[in-house]
Amino acid sequence: MIKDEVMILVDQGLMLPLMEEFYTIQGEGFHKGTAAYFIRIGGCDVGCHWCDVKESWNAATHPPTPIESIVGNAVKFSDTIVITGGEPLTWDMGPLTSALRFNNLKIHLETSGAYPLTGSWDWICLSPKKNKLPEGEIYDKAHELKVIVYNRHDLVFAEEQASLVNKDCILYLQPEWSVREKTIPWIVDYVMKNPRWKVSLQTHKYLNIP
């Protein structure tokens, strides 16, 4: 297949820049502790300086992979699929989620919301970032809001974002891993004073799993 043909299929969401796929335990947010198959899609221009998967940013370094292959691997492992990145909404998620849904799989999305929402989802985790804010209907559709806390202003940002989501959205504050010893006390104090918020931890890192 020639390069131009591949790029057309990528633009259509029929092939996607696949960085990695793995079966593990969901470590964060509402579904923490749940076995799930993760599909990490390459490509992200949000550019968080503390991102722990910077190798996902350049989509060109990850091979365009037919979604049939991605789905074929996913069905072998779990009925819960987590699409993450990178920023998966960089690409049209419609074909991939349709193929997963055809196989009766539960489909979760982890996104910054920086691009318009595509695809059909059972659960949406919105983790907005200051340098490229969410757009479109994602605030109305999100099931959980997860704000990463790196500095004290992130608590202000969290309230700004919480004012935009739907009333049923579950609110989480999560310490950025590299500064967790500093930020966890802030978060604990904040949640105790503002109990509509919950604490999310990257439990998979404590468990030393992917």
VENURGI-V561244 format. One record per backbone hydrogen bond with DSSP energy under -0.5 kcal/mol. NH is the residue of the N-H (numbers start at 1). CO is the residue of the C=O. E is the energy in kcal/mol with one decimal. If there is no record, write none. Layout:
NH&CO&E  NH&CO&E
This chain:
6&2&-2.0  7&3&-2.4  8&4&-1.8  9&5&-1.9  10&6&-2.3  11&7&-2.6  12&8&-1.5  13&10&-1.4  14&9&-2.4  15&9&-1.3  16&65&-2.2  18&16&-1.4  18&63&-1.7  19&17&-0.6  19&40&-2.5  20&40&-1.3  22&38&-2.0  24&22&-0.5  24&36&-2.7  26&34&-3.4  32&29&-1.5  33&26&-3.2  34&31&-1.8  36&24&-2.8  37&80&-2.7  38&22&-3.4  38&36&-0.6  39&82&-2.9  40&20&-3.0  40&38&-0.5  41&39&-0.7  41&84&-2.7  42&17&-3.6  43&56&-3.8  44&57&-2.0  51&48&-1.6  56&53&-2.3  57&54&-1.9  59&57&-1.0  61&58&-1.7  62&59&-1.9  65&16&-2.7  67&14&-2.2  69&66&-0.8  70&66&-1.5  71&67&-2.8  72&68&-2.2  73&69&-1.7  74&70&-2.0  75&71&-2.3  76&73&-1.1  77&74&-1.8  78&74&-1.5  81&79&-0.5  81&106&-3.1  82&37&-2.7  83&81&-0.5  83&108&-3.2  84&39&-2.6  84&82&-0.6  85&86&-0.5  87&43&-2.7  90&87&-2.0  91&88&-1.9  93&91&-0.7  97&93&-2.5  98&94&-2.2  99&95&-2.1  100&96&-2.3  101&97&-2.6  102&98&-1.9  103&99&-0.8  103&100&-0.8  104&101&-2.1  105&100&-1.5  106&79&-3.4  108&81&-3.5  108&106&-0.5  109&123&-2.4  110&83&-2.5  111&109&-0.5  111&125&-2.4  122&107&-2.6  123&107&-1.5  125&109&-3.2  125&123&-0.5  126&124&-0.7  126&144&-2.9  127&111&-3.4  127&125&-0.6  129&132&-0.6  132&129&-1.1  135&113&-2.1  138&135&-0.8  139&136&-0.6  140&137&-0.7  141&137&-1.5  142&138&-1.9  143&124&-2.1  144&124&-1.9  145&170&-3.2  146&126&-2.9  146&144&-0.5  147&145&-0.6  147&172&-2.5  148&146&-0.5  149&174&-3.1  150&148&-0.7  154&151&-1.4  155&152&-1.7  156&152&-0.7  157&153&-2.5  158&154&-2.1  159&155&-1.5  160&156&-2.0  161&157&-2.4  162&158&-2.5  163&159&-1.5  164&161&-1.6  165&161&-0.8  166&139&-1.6  169&166&-1.6  170&143&-2.5  171&196&-0.6  172&145&-2.9  173&198&-2.5  174&147&-2.6  175&200&-0.6  176&149&-2.3  179&176&-1.6  180&177&-1.4  182&179&-1.0  183&179&-2.3  184&180&-2.5  186&182&-0.6  187&183&-2.6  188&184&-2.9  189&185&-2.2  190&186&-2.6  191&187&-2.9  192&188&-2.1  193&189&-1.5  194&190&-1.7  197&194&-2.2  198&171&-1.9  200&173&-2.6  203&27&-1.9  203&201&-2.0  205&202&-1.6  206&202&-1.0  207&203&-2.1  209&204&-2.6
